[in-house]
Amino acid sequence: MTIELRRSLPRQFADWEGRILVEEGLEGEPVRAWQTCRVVDVSPGGAGVEVLDPDADLHEGDSVVIEIRLHGQVRHASRIDDGTDEALHVGVQFVGLTERSRDYVESMTSLETSW
């Protein structure tokens, strides 16, 4: 018996609210409709996403954008000027993360992973 491994990177369970946007369908036609989703697992190479819209119609090969919401509280804010534009740098402390989500964020930090 041969077992096919579908993932080369281990996934961590998550429970993140978000939304997903189908940018382009299989035939190359633009499809622009945000749909509510929940990211249920994540790795540096991908994610498992549950699309919560019962009328959702996504297909293998579709190009998508996923936004997640991590709730937090501002702990620091300061203006920065890089010589061309002024911006506001904000330090945010996450609040309300599940234990699994917190573990994943911590693992990304310790592995020095780029998001």
URPETA-V869442 format. One record per helix or strand of 3 or more residues. SS is the DSSP state (H for helix, E for strand). FROM is the first residue (numbers start at 1). LEN is the number of residues. If there is no record, write none. Layout:
ss=(SS SS)
from=(FROM FROM)
len=(LEN LEN)
This chain:
ss=(E E E E E E H)
from=(12 34 46 63 72 86 99)
len=(13 10 6 7 10 9 12)
